Amino acid sequence: MGVMELLLPPACAGCGRYGAVLCVTCVAGMRSARAPDDHFSSADPGIVVGEALEVAVAAFVHEGATRRALQRLKYGGAAALAAPLAERAMPALGDLLAMVDGDVALVPVPVHPERQRQRGYNQAALLARVLASRVGLPLRDVLVRTRPTARQHGLSRAARLHNLRGAFGLAECVPPGSAAVLVDDILTTSATLEACAEVLRAGGAARVVGFAIAREV
Ligand SMILES: [Zn+2]
């Protein structure tokens, strides 16, 4: 952090105005990824259904201030954005948690250790930590990325799944029969969540669902 950043109030990641890491105007403008209640006959664009992954839910549409804030969190060293983003995503997580019970823990999607060293943190783990403490569930940081993967951006779903094969492993066992809520920052095709869910299911998890702050729609 430079001297100017210490002297100035933080700039909003959404609009650049000084005052907060994410200002109230930008937070209010974050568009929910879930279908409005009066459109429940159409497919909910916020929900993805997989195989090992039962279902994945995202809180917001990946656009505007949400996109800029997640970009800053992931690539701009703005770890302070994890708390307001996670806080704002709480209602969507609550809806997802209503679908699972028993021994439930939040499990962050891991980044490769080399990338984590460059960034200084795993943004999904930061988000999962805030969410876990807010909902009073344990955080199980058990997944590891065993090899770096090519960037997923621009790849088809099939190419993404191939790219991710064998990319994840378990650092420790999960309690047999437990449920895991995978947490990631952005949900694109759900290929990453699906690959993580396969590993968790093979490691003893009975149910795996996914949660992301934002979804590409
Ligand atoms: Zn703003």
Residues whose N, C-alpha, C, O or C-beta is under 5 A from the ligand:
A	BS01	ZN	C12 G14 C15 G16 C23 C26
